[in-house]
Amino acid sequence: MSPFQDPEILRSILESLPTGLCILDMQKKLVLWSAGAERITGYLRHEVLGHGCVGEPLLHCDQQDCEWCNEDCPLARAIKTAHPIEATALLRHRAGYEIPVRVCAVPVHNAHGSIIGAVETFAELHAATVEQREASLTVPGSVDELTGVASPALTRSYLRENLETLTEARVPCAVLCFRLEGLDHFRAACGPEAALALLRVVVHTLESSLWKTDFVGRWSDDQFLAILGSCREEALPWVGERIRRLLAGNGIEWWGEKRALPVSIGQATAQPGDTVESLMGRVQESLAAAAPERAQAAAAPQPNHSSGS
């Protein structure tokens, strides 16, 4: 008998794949959780085996507050239709942020042809690795030491370069600004460590949800910018809405409780002749409209080069 017919060897191969892989029975209980699934989700196999995906944040959600626990989820559709199902969805990491993933769910049959469960694979979409980010931010002072993204100074410089490229080569550019509402109050109530943990969750979500060619940087204490190269005006609302849905699931576990803050999003498309100030003025107007109670903060702030956590 070939060694590859040994069930234990086959199981070992499946569990060692870098792509996330899990197997569920007809009750949607997890019976296999690969090393790739551990890496992508942060959940170890002994924490999830035997648990169900219904009502537990172990797998994916394709819309806000959905854990793929209804008949529309890829697993349920694969079992119901007896055909493979592919989809793009969100995966909730143990740390609280969500990651865009490409999913494939396939029904599993026994020797008699009856469906006995489903196998699902998932792989990250456009996730920027720590190594890639560090390699692109090598100039002293270019990294925000607290969150790991570009510093306010580098963010302003990069935005200025994109505006020059727009003027010279007509390459479109757009900006999304993300503000954590009530960060000062949250920091005072929960402490700076909790505020920093929440900021890092937001940053990870932003980096994971954008193309590798896009730019994420800190703009001020409670604001981050995403600078989208080659993004046209008609596509910007769609991108903003997609990221808003991702951020809606953000939060941290702090002293046994889920902690989160609402995130307002401002946006604007760069126009020929724009300066950093004129473009960010429109972004801040959009941001104020998204959070009317803070309309007085509409004026574009100067980047804080020594932002606190």
Secondary structure, DSSP 4 states (H G I P E B T S, - for coil): --GGG-HHHHHHHHHT-SSEEEEEETT-BEEEE-HHHHHHH---HHHHTT-BSSSSTTSEESSTT--S-STTSHHHHHHHHSS-EEEEEEEE-TTS-EEEEEEEEEEEE-TTS-EEEEEEEEEESSPPPHHHHHHH--STT-B-TTTSSB-HHHHHHHHHHHHHHHHHH---EEEEEEEETTHHHHHHHH-HHHHHHHHHHHHHHHHHHS-TTSEEEEEETTEEEEEEET--GGGHHHHHHHHHHHHHT--EEETTEEE---EEEEEEE--TT--HHHHHHHHHHHHHHHSGGGGGG-SPPPP-TT---
